[in-house]
């Protein structure tokens, strides 16, 4: 097994084995590197449960689940609909632990507080900041892919790292309800606008995976001042529903960063079909060997996306 240096690398390597059906290799990789990423303990514990289930090690699944609960973790009941857990789904002890986890989830969701961070450019400016509002993927949080979004900060953009108020686990969130998600994003935008002077002509919504779909939805809603969106490996649950949003937002431009090996590529095509039907302009770059992830040269992709969104709008 190769040496893993980041959670992003661990995720990609694990998914590579998983996609090939090499579940025992994926499990070994995760177990060897789990201690390196204590901040991702909740997510890694769930990976272990799924991979152990796929390997037929049902009692080990129960053990990892109990250890996670003992450590204070919890997962929303929807997480356990994952087919990877079919081998343990009907076990009485597994059902009992799911109920314990769900009870914790129900209690915590009553007290979820909005949360966001801001990445400020190094250079001081007497003018206004261009704003990139970054939206994490499903099962992510405001700190997901910070190293990628920091690329925009280095280019002089103020980056707002938004976190959903829809919890999935004790350390991750989702945008399953886009209406609530849009309320979150608008609230964060208003708060940041009060703290900093924002260039209203240079605002971009950008997101990864489900966050990319959320960025598309928010940009098309007409309720933001965004000039466009950047969708990386994006996914939106009901592409056809986007059509009713496109009224006075034809000025919005989008840019898709996709991979030919991405499992959500068909969904991206459905979203793009709606955009074509509504004359919404968008660009795209397709990476032949890329899966469901950021490209390694994201800095170049970001430059192309920004150029496309603002061309002929300067």
N, C-alpha and C positions, 0 to 999 in steps of 0.2 A: 504494500500500500504506500502511495506517495505521501510526502509530508504536506499537511494542510496548514495554510497560513491565515485564512479568513473564513468567516461563516459563509460568505458568498461562494467561495471555492468549495467548501464542504457540501453545500447545497447542490451545486452543479455536479460534483463528482458522484454524490449519492444518487441524484436523479438519473445520471447516466447509467449507473448499474441497475437502477430500478426499471428504467425504460427497456433495458435488455433482458429483464426478468431474472437478473442475478441478485436475488434478494439477500442471500447469505453474505455476498461480498459487500452489498450496501450496508448491511447491519454491522459487519466487522469494521467498515470504515467509520461509521457513526460512533460505535463504541470506543474505538481507539482515539477519537478526537473530541469526544463529548466534553471532557473536563477543560478543554481549552476555551470554551465559550459558555461560562456560567450564566451570562446574561440571556442566553438562548435556551436555558435548561427546560423550560416548559415545552417549547417546540421540539427539542431533541427527544424529550421523553415520549412525545406523541409519535415521532418517527420510529422510535424503538418499538412501541406497541404495534404499529402497523407492520413493520418488517418482521417482528417476531411472529405475528399472526400469519403472515404470508409464508413463513418458514415452518408453520405448524407447531410452534412452541407456545401452546395456549397458556400453560401455567406461568411461563415467564412473562407473558403479557399481563396477567393478573398481578404479578409481583411488581412489575414496573409501574403499573397503574396505582397500586397501593402506595408505593414509595413516593410517587409524585404527589398524591393527596396528602401524605404525611409531611411533605415538604411545603405544603401550603398552596400547591398548584390547583387549578381547576380548568375544565374545558366545557364549552357550551355543548349541549346535547346534540346539536346539529353536526358537530365534529365527528361524532361516533356513527354517523350515517355512511362514513367512508367504507366502500366495499372491501378495502384491505383488511377490515376487521371482521369479515364474515365468519371466520373460523371461531371467534369467541363471542359473537353477538348474542347467542342464546344461552350462554352459560349463566346460571343464577348469580354467581359471585360477580361476574362482569356487569350484569344488570344492576346489582346493588351499588357497585362503585360508580356507575354512570349516574344513578340517582343522587348519590352523595355529591358528585361533581356538579350536577345540574342545580342542586339546591344552593351551592355556593355561588354559582353563576347568577341565579335569580336574585340573590341578596346583593351581590356586588353591582349589578347593572342598575340598581336603584340609586346608586351613589356615584356613578361615573361623572367625572369632571372633564370639561373640554381641556385640551392640552395641545400646545404647539411650541415650536422653537423657531428662532430666526438666525440665519447665517448672514453676517454683514460683510460686505467687501472690505478688503484691507485698506484700500485707498480712501481717504477722506474726501468727501465731495460737498461742495456748497450748493449743488443742484439737487435734482430729484433722482431717486433710485428707480431703475427698472425693476420689476418684481416678477419672480418666478415662484408660483405656488405649487409646491411638490406634494403629490398624493401617493401614499404608500399602497402596496398591494394587499390583497386579502391575506389574513394571517400575519400582517405586518404591523408596524407602529411608526411613529414619527422618526425614529432613528434608523429605519430600514433604508439601506442604500445611501446613507449620508455621504459616503465617499464619492458617489456619482453626482449627487446634487451639488456637492461642493465645487464641482467643475464650473457651474454657473456662477457661484460666488467669486471664484477666481477671475471670472470674466467681467466682474463689476456689477453683477446682479445681486439684489437682496433676495435671499431664498427663504420662503416661509415653509417650514416643515409641518404640515398639518397632520393631526391624528384624529381618526374617527372616534365618535362616542358610542360606537356599536361594538361591544366586546365579543370576542370569540373564545379567548383563553385568558389566563391571568396575566399574559404579557402581549397579547395581540388583538387586533381589531379588524373590522371589515366595513365595506360600504354596501352591504346587501340591500339596504333601503336607500336608494339614491336621493329621495326627497329629504330625508334626515341628513344625508351626507352633504347635500347642497347647503342646508342650513348651517352645518358646521363650518364649511368653507367660507361662506359669506360672513359668518361671525368672526372668524379668524382674520379675514381680509379687513373688516371694519376696525378690529383692534390694532392691527399693524398699521393701517392708514392713519390712525390717530397718533401713533408713536413716531412714524417716519413720514417724510415727504416722498410720495410715490408718483412716478411718471405715469399718468393715466394712459398715455399713448403706447406704453411698452409694458404690458402685463401679459404673462403667459401662464396657462394652467398645464402642468405636466405630471404624468403619473405612470406607474409601472403596473402591469397586469390589471387587476380589477381597478386599481387607482388610475390607470390609463383610460379605462372605460368611464370612470367617474369624471375625469378631466374633460372627456368628450361631452358628456352629459351636461356638466356645469357650463362649458363654453357655449353650447347650443341653447342653453336655457334662456339666454338673453338677460339674465339677472346679474351678470358680472360685467366688468369693464375689460375683460380679456380680449386681446386681438387674435388669439389663437390658442391651440393646444398642441402638446407633444405627447403622443401615446406610444409607450415602449412595451412591446409584448402584451398588448392590451387585450382586455376581455370585458364585454358588456353583456349582461344576461339576456336582455330582450332587444336586440338591434332594431327590429321593426318599430318599436315604441319611440325611437329617437325622431322619427319622421314628424310627429306632431309638434316637436319642439322648434323645428326650423321655420321661423316666420320672418322676423326682422334681423336675423343673425347671419345673413349671407356674407357680411363683412368679415366674419370669423374664418380663419384659415387653420387647417390642421396639418400635422406631419406625423406619419407613422414610421416607427422603427421596428421592423419585424425580422423574424428568422424563418427560413424554410423548414426548419425542424421543430418549430414551436407548435405545441399541441393546440394552441388557441388561434392558429392562423386562419382557419375556416371562419371563426367568429369575427375576426378582423375584416375578412372579405364581406361579410354580411353588413357590418357597420359601414364599410366603404360604399356598398351598394346603395344604402340609404342616402349617404352624402352626395353621391352622383345624381340620384333622382331629385335631390333638392338643390342642385347646383352649388353645393358647398365645396369650395376649393380645398384640395389637400394634396400633399406630396407624400412620397414614401421612399424608403430605402430598404431593400431586402438583403439580408445576409445569408448566404447559402448554407453555412455550417452552424448557424446560431439556433439555439433552442429557446426556452422560455427564460430569457435573461437579458441583461444589458450587454451591448457589444463591448468588447475590450477597448475599442477606440471610441468610446462614448463622447469624448471631447470633440472629435471631428463631426460626429453625428449631431451633436448639439449645435455646432456652428451652422451646419446645413439647415437644421430645423429653424433656427432663428432667422437665418437669411431668407428662407422661404416664406415664413409668416409675415415678415416685414417688407418684402420686396414690393416696390411700387406703392408702398404706404408711407415711405419716409417723408 
